């Protein structure tokens, strides 16, 4: 799933932490970062604000119910 324009990173990461399965961010180099890891969240957050050109990221979600939760959050955000 590709997402754009995360306007409230703190709420976004809180929602990710509530997911049951793995949620990974795929970098442009093909690396996968586990977004349930606080260290990876920090790295992701600093990179998104350091490079203002990042407006779309790709997420890999392991559990279907987490995908529904993410989609619901993104529609309401």
N, CA, C and O atoms as CSV, one atom per row, in Angstrom:
chain,resi,resn,atom,element,x,y,z
A,1,UNK,N,N,0.845,-1.155,0.000
A,1,UNK,CA,C,0.000,0.000,0.000
A,1,UNK,C,C,0.896,1.226,0.000
A,1,UNK,O,O,1.869,1.288,0.752
A,2,UNK,N,N,0.573,2.197,-0.838
A,2,UNK,CA,C,1.309,3.456,-0.868
A,2,UNK,C,C,0.456,4.514,-0.186
A,2,UNK,O,O,-0.749,4.615,-0.416
A,3,UNK,N,N,1.110,5.297,0.657
A,3,UNK,CA,C,0.400,6.368,1.344
A,3,UNK,C,C,1.112,7.686,1.088
A,3,UNK,O,O,2.311,7.716,0.809
A,4,UNK,N,N,0.362,8.767,1.187
A,4,UNK,CA,C,0.905,10.103,0.919
A,4,UNK,C,C,0.566,11.053,2.054
A,4,UNK,O,O,-0.412,10.876,2.780
A,5,UNK,N,N,1.402,12.059,2.177
A,5,UNK,CA,C,1.130,13.219,3.036
A,5,UNK,C,C,0.693,12.868,4.452
A,5,UNK,O,O,-0.453,13.107,4.832
A,6,UNK,N,N,1.593,12.310,5.219
A,6,UNK,CA,C,1.311,12.032,6.630
A,6,UNK,C,C,1.404,13.368,7.367
A,6,UNK,O,O,2.489,13.927,7.522
A,7,UNK,N,N,0.256,13.872,7.819
A,7,UNK,CA,C,0.231,15.201,8.426
A,7,UNK,C,C,0.436,15.173,9.937
A,7,UNK,O,O,0.872,16.166,10.520
A,8,UNK,N,N,0.126,14.046,10.576
A,8,UNK,CA,C,0.295,13.932,12.024
A,8,UNK,C,C,1.076,12.650,12.321
A,8,UNK,O,O,0.478,11.619,12.627
A,9,UNK,N,N,2.412,12.707,12.232
A,9,UNK,CA,C,3.224,11.505,12.417
A,9,UNK,C,C,3.018,10.824,13.760
A,9,UNK,O,O,3.042,9.595,13.830
A,10,UNK,N,N,2.815,11.594,14.835
A,10,UNK,CA,C,2.646,10.989,16.152
A,10,UNK,C,C,1.411,10.096,16.190
A,10,UNK,O,O,1.490,8.966,16.672
A,11,UNK,N,N,0.290,10.568,15.701
A,11,UNK,CA,C,-0.924,9.752,15.675
A,11,UNK,C,C,-0.765,8.568,14.724
A,11,UNK,O,O,-1.269,7.478,14.994
A,12,UNK,N,N,-0.067,8.785,13.616
A,12,UNK,CA,C,0.171,7.711,12.664
A,12,UNK,C,C,0.966,6.580,13.325
A,12,UNK,O,O,0.619,5.410,13.171
A,13,UNK,N,N,2.025,6.922,14.058
A,13,UNK,CA,C,2.827,5.902,14.727
A,13,UNK,C,C,2.062,5.247,15.871
A,13,UNK,O,O,2.246,4.057,16.126
A,14,UNK,N,N,1.213,5.992,16.563
A,14,UNK,CA,C,0.372,5.393,17.609
A,14,UNK,C,C,-0.551,4.338,17.006
A,14,UNK,O,O,-0.745,3.265,17.578
A,15,UNK,N,N,-1.112,4.656,15.850
A,15,UNK,CA,C,-1.991,3.717,15.168
A,15,UNK,C,C,-1.198,2.481,14.717
A,15,UNK,O,O,-1.685,1.357,14.836
A,16,UNK,N,N,0.014,2.686,14.204
A,16,UNK,CA,C,0.857,1.558,13.792
A,16,UNK,C,C,1.176,0.653,14.976
A,16,UNK,O,O,1.196,-0.570,14.837
A,17,UNK,N,N,1.424,1.247,16.136
A,17,UNK,CA,C,1.734,0.454,17.329
A,17,UNK,C,C,0.564,-0.427,17.755
A,17,UNK,O,O,0.763,-1.459,18.396
A,18,UNK,N,N,-0.646,-0.026,17.404
A,18,UNK,CA,C,-1.823,-0.818,17.771
A,18,UNK,C,C,-2.068,-1.991,16.817
A,18,UNK,O,O,-2.924,-2.835,17.085
A,19,UNK,N,N,-1.338,-2.049,15.727
A,19,UNK,CA,C,-1.491,-3.155,14.771
A,19,UNK,C,C,-0.987,-4.456,15.387
A,19,UNK,O,O,-0.035,-4.449,16.166
A,20,UNK,N,N,-1.621,-5.565,15.040
A,20,UNK,CA,C,-1.238,-6.876,15.582
A,20,UNK,C,C,-0.043,-7.474,14.858
A,20,UNK,O,O,0.818,-8.093,15.483
A,21,UNK,N,N,0.012,-7.294,13.555
A,21,UNK,CA,C,1.080,-7.900,12.760
A,21,UNK,C,C,2.198,-6.926,12.456
A,21,UNK,O,O,2.286,-5.851,13.048
A,22,UNK,N,N,3.040,-7.313,11.536
A,22,UNK,CA,C,4.182,-6.510,11.118
A,22,UNK,C,C,3.740,-5.442,10.131
A,22,UNK,O,O,2.923,-5.692,9.245
A,23,UNK,N,N,4.293,-4.248,10.301
A,23,UNK,CA,C,4.085,-3.158,9.346
A,23,UNK,C,C,5.473,-2.658,8.974
A,23,UNK,O,O,6.235,-2.206,9.830
A,24,UNK,N,N,5.789,-2.744,7.688
A,24,UNK,CA,C,7.118,-2.355,7.228
A,24,UNK,C,C,7.020,-1.232,6.212
A,24,UNK,O,O,6.098,-1.183,5.398
A,25,UNK,N,N,7.992,-0.331,6.278
A,25,UNK,CA,C,8.142,0.716,5.287
A,25,UNK,C,C,9.207,0.266,4.309
A,25,UNK,O,O,10.275,-0.185,4.724
A,26,UNK,N,N,8.940,0.379,3.025
A,26,UNK,CA,C,9.912,0.013,2.002
A,26,UNK,C,C,10.563,1.294,1.509
A,26,UNK,O,O,9.883,2.195,1.016
A,27,UNK,N,N,11.887,1.375,1.642
A,27,UNK,CA,C,12.613,2.560,1.195
A,27,UNK,C,C,12.816,2.524,-0.309
A,27,UNK,O,O,12.573,1.507,-0.959
A,28,UNK,N,N,13.263,3.645,-0.851
A,28,UNK,CA,C,13.525,3.709,-2.291
A,28,UNK,C,C,14.664,2.777,-2.700
A,28,UNK,O,O,14.773,2.408,-3.869
A,29,UNK,N,N,15.514,2.392,-1.739
A,29,UNK,CA,C,16.608,1.458,-2.015
A,29,UNK,C,C,16.164,0.002,-1.876
A,29,UNK,O,O,16.934,-0.914,-2.165
A,30,UNK,N,N,14.917,-0.213,-1.431
A,30,UNK,CA,C,14.401,-1.563,-1.277
A,30,UNK,C,C,14.548,-2.131,0.128
A,30,UNK,O,O,14.171,-3.277,0.372
A,31,UNK,N,N,15.094,-1.341,1.060
A,31,UNK,CA,C,15.204,-1.794,2.447
A,31,UNK,C,C,13.819,-1.783,3.089
A,31,UNK,O,O,12.951,-0.998,2.708
A,32,UNK,N,N,13.628,-2.663,4.063
A,32,UNK,CA,C,12.360,-2.716,4.798
A,32,UNK,C,C,12.619,-2.376,6.256
A,32,UNK,O,O,13.444,-3.000,6.923
A,33,UNK,N,N,11.894,-1.373,6.735
A,33,UNK,CA,C,12.018,-0.947,8.126
A,33,UNK,C,C,10.770,-1.357,8.893
A,33,UNK,O,O,9.653,-1.073,8.460
A,34,UNK,N,N,10.952,-2.022,10.026
A,34,UNK,CA,C,9.838,-2.435,10.869
A,34,UNK,C,C,9.314,-1.212,11.611
A,34,UNK,O,O,9.969,-0.715,12.526
A,35,UNK,N,N,8.142,-0.726,11.224
A,35,UNK,CA,C,7.618,0.501,11.811
A,35,UNK,C,C,7.034,0.329,13.196
A,35,UNK,O,O,6.566,1.299,13.792
A,36,UNK,N,N,7.050,-0.885,13.720
A,36,UNK,CA,C,6.638,-1.064,15.108
A,36,UNK,C,C,7.837,-0.876,16.045
A,36,UNK,O,O,7.675,-0.843,17.265
A,37,UNK,N,N,9.012,-0.756,15.485
A,37,UNK,CA,C,10.232,-0.499,16.244
A,37,UNK,C,C,10.363,1.005,16.474
A,37,UNK,O,O,10.262,1.790,15.531
A,38,UNK,N,N,10.585,1.402,17.710
A,38,UNK,CA,C,10.745,2.825,18.033
A,38,UNK,C,C,11.943,3.429,17.310
A,38,UNK,O,O,11.885,4.579,16.873
A,39,UNK,N,N,13.023,2.673,17.178
A,39,UNK,CA,C,14.196,3.169,16.474
A,39,UNK,C,C,13.872,3.424,15.004
A,39,UNK,O,O,14.243,4.461,14.455
A,40,UNK,N,N,13.187,2.490,14.376
A,40,UNK,CA,C,12.816,2.659,12.970
A,40,UNK,C,C,11.827,3.807,12.802
A,40,UNK,O,O,11.879,4.521,11.801
A,41,UNK,N,N,10.929,3.996,13.762
A,41,UNK,CA,C,10.004,5.118,13.698
A,41,UNK,C,C,10.779,6.436,13.752
A,41,UNK,O,O,10.475,7.370,13.010
A,42,UNK,N,N,11.762,6.504,14.617
A,42,UNK,CA,C,12.569,7.714,14.735
A,42,UNK,C,C,13.327,7.979,13.437
A,42,UNK,O,O,13.354,9.111,12.952
A,43,UNK,N,N,13.936,6.950,12.880
A,43,UNK,CA,C,14.678,7.092,11.621
A,43,UNK,C,C,13.743,7.562,10.515
A,43,UNK,O,O,14.072,8.477,9.761
A,44,UNK,N,N,12.586,6.936,10.423
A,44,UNK,CA,C,11.610,7.301,9.399
A,44,UNK,C,C,11.169,8.739,9.560
A,44,UNK,O,O,11.121,9.491,8.587
A,45,UNK,N,N,10.849,9.122,10.774
A,45,UNK,CA,C,10.383,10.476,11.041
A,45,UNK,C,C,11.443,11.506,10.680
A,45,UNK,O,O,11.133,12.507,10.034
A,46,UNK,N,N,12.686,11.279,11.083
A,46,UNK,CA,C,13.740,12.250,10.788
A,46,UNK,C,C,14.014,12.324,9.292
A,46,UNK,O,O,14.283,13.409,8.777
A,47,UNK,N,N,13.955,11.216,8.589
A,47,UNK,CA,C,14.199,11.230,7.156
A,47,UNK,C,C,13.070,11.919,6.395
A,47,UNK,O,O,13.321,12.599,5.400
A,48,UNK,N,N,11.843,11.752,6.848
A,48,UNK,CA,C,10.713,12.375,6.159
A,48,UNK,C,C,10.788,13.894,6.252
A,48,UNK,O,O,10.430,14.598,5.308
A,49,UNK,N,N,11.256,14.401,7.399
A,49,UNK,CA,C,11.336,15.847,7.535
A,49,UNK,C,C,12.655,16.403,7.010
A,49,UNK,O,O,12.728,17.578,6.648
A,50,UNK,N,N,13.680,15.588,6.963
A,50,UNK,CA,C,14.963,16.027,6.419
A,50,UNK,C,C,14.856,16.212,4.915
A,50,UNK,O,O,15.358,17.198,4.375
A,51,UNK,N,N,14.213,15.284,4.237
A,51,UNK,CA,C,14.073,15.317,2.796
A,51,UNK,C,C,12.621,15.657,2.465
A,51,UNK,O,O,11.753,14.785,2.420
A,52,UNK,N,N,12.388,16.925,2.239
A,52,UNK,CA,C,11.010,17.393,2.025
A,52,UNK,C,C,10.370,16.820,0.767
A,52,UNK,O,O,9.165,16.974,0.569
A,53,UNK,N,N,11.149,16.162,-0.088
A,53,UNK,CA,C,10.594,15.610,-1.324
A,53,UNK,C,C,9.874,14.293,-1.084
A,53,UNK,O,O,9.185,13.808,-1.981
A,54,UNK,N,N,10.008,13.699,0.094
A,54,UNK,CA,C,9.329,12.440,0.383
A,54,UNK,C,C,7.867,12.756,0.695
A,54,UNK,O,O,7.541,13.275,1.762
A,55,UNK,N,N,6.998,12.433,-0.259
A,55,UNK,CA,C,5.584,12.680,-0.013
A,55,UNK,C,C,4.771,11.403,-0.173
A,55,UNK,O,O,3.553,11.413,0.002
A,56,UNK,N,N,5.440,10.310,-0.503
A,56,UNK,CA,C,4.745,9.038,-0.659
A,56,UNK,C,C,5.656,7.923,-0.153
A,56,UNK,O,O,6.838,7.875,-0.492
A,57,UNK,N,N,5.104,7.035,0.651
A,57,UNK,CA,C,5.858,5.884,1.148
A,57,UNK,C,C,5.049,4.618,0.891
A,57,UNK,O,O,3.827,4.657,0.752
A,58,UNK,N,N,5.754,3.510,0.832
A,58,UNK,CA,C,5.086,2.228,0.635
A,58,UNK,C,C,5.144,1.423,1.920
A,58,UNK,O,O,6.202,1.284,2.533
A,59,UNK,N,N,4.005,0.900,2.319
A,59,UNK,CA,C,3.914,0.077,3.514
A,59,UNK,C,C,3.535,-1.342,3.127
A,59,UNK,O,O,2.727,-1.561,2.225
A,60,UNK,N,N,4.131,-2.304,3.825
A,60,UNK,CA,C,3.778,-3.714,3.698
A,60,UNK,C,C,3.147,-4.121,5.027
A,60,UNK,O,O,3.765,-3.977,6.081
A,61,UNK,N,N,1.924,-4.627,4.976
A,61,UNK,CA,C,1.177,-4.992,6.183
A,61,UNK,C,C,0.927,-6.491,6.150
A,61,UNK,O,O,0.443,-7.019,5.149
A,62,UNK,N,N,1.258,-7.186,7.250
A,62,UNK,CA,C,1.165,-8.647,7.258
A,62,UNK,C,C,-0.223,-9.177,7.588
A,62,UNK,O,O,-0.563,-10.290,7.186
A,63,UNK,N,N,-1.028,-8.413,8.305
A,63,UNK,CA,C,-2.346,-8.886,8.739
A,63,UNK,C,C,-3.458,-8.113,8.030
A,63,UNK,O,O,-3.441,-6.882,8.019
A,64,UNK,N,N,-4.422,-8.819,7.441
A,64,UNK,CA,C,-5.524,-8.136,6.748
A,64,UNK,C,C,-6.298,-7.164,7.636
A,64,UNK,O,O,-6.708,-6.101,7.169
A,65,UNK,N,N,-6.502,-7.508,8.904
A,65,UNK,CA,C,-7.243,-6.604,9.788
A,65,UNK,C,C,-6.468,-5.319,10.055
A,65,UNK,O,O,-7.066,-4.269,10.290
A,66,UNK,N,N,-5.121,-5.401,10.018
A,66,UNK,CA,C,-4.310,-4.194,10.169
A,66,UNK,C,C,-4.432,-3.310,8.937
A,66,UNK,O,O,-4.413,-2.084,9.046
A,67,UNK,N,N,-4.558,-3.923,7.770
A,67,UNK,CA,C,-4.745,-3.160,6.534
A,67,UNK,C,C,-6.051,-2.372,6.605
A,67,UNK,O,O,-6.100,-1.202,6.225
A,68,UNK,N,N,-7.105,-3.019,7.093
A,68,UNK,CA,C,-8.396,-2.344,7.248
A,68,UNK,C,C,-8.263,-1.175,8.219
A,68,UNK,O,O,-8.785,-0.088,7.969
A,69,UNK,N,N,-7.559,-1.407,9.329
A,69,UNK,CA,C,-7.355,-0.364,10.339
A,69,UNK,C,C,-6.587,0.820,9.745
A,69,UNK,O,O,-6.950,1.974,9.971
A,70,UNK,N,N,-5.527,0.532,8.988
A,70,UNK,CA,C,-4.737,1.585,8.352
A,70,UNK,C,C,-5.576,2.376,7.352
A,70,UNK,O,O,-5.547,3.606,7.345
A,71,UNK,N,N,-6.315,1.671,6.519
A,71,UNK,CA,C,-7.138,2.354,5.521
A,71,UNK,C,C,-8.177,3.246,6.186
A,71,UNK,O,O,-8.408,4.372,5.744
A,72,UNK,N,N,-8.799,2.746,7.243
A,72,UNK,CA,C,-9.788,3.523,7.977
A,72,UNK,C,C,-9.150,4.777,8.550
A,72,UNK,O,O,-9.721,5.863,8.449
A,73,UNK,N,N,-7.974,4.641,9.148
A,73,UNK,CA,C,-7.266,5.788,9.720
A,73,UNK,C,C,-6.940,6.814,8.632
A,73,UNK,O,O,-7.161,8.011,8.817
A,74,UNK,N,N,-6.417,6.345,7.503
A,74,UNK,CA,C,-5.988,7.256,6.450
A,74,UNK,C,C,-7.158,7.988,5.805
A,74,UNK,O,O,-7.017,9.139,5.392
A,75,UNK,N,N,-8.304,7.336,5.717
A,75,UNK,CA,C,-9.483,7.982,5.142
A,75,UNK,C,C,-9.976,9.096,6.069
A,75,UNK,O,O,-10.411,10.151,5.607
A,76,UNK,N,N,-9.905,8.853,7.372
A,76,UNK,CA,C,-10.391,9.833,8.345
A,76,UNK,C,C,-9.399,10.965,8.588
A,76,UNK,O,O,-9.796,12.059,8.989
A,77,UNK,N,N,-8.116,10.715,8.351
A,77,UNK,CA,C,-7.077,11.718,8.653
A,77,UNK,C,C,-7.151,12.921,7.756
A,77,UNK,O,O,-6.346,13.842,7.891
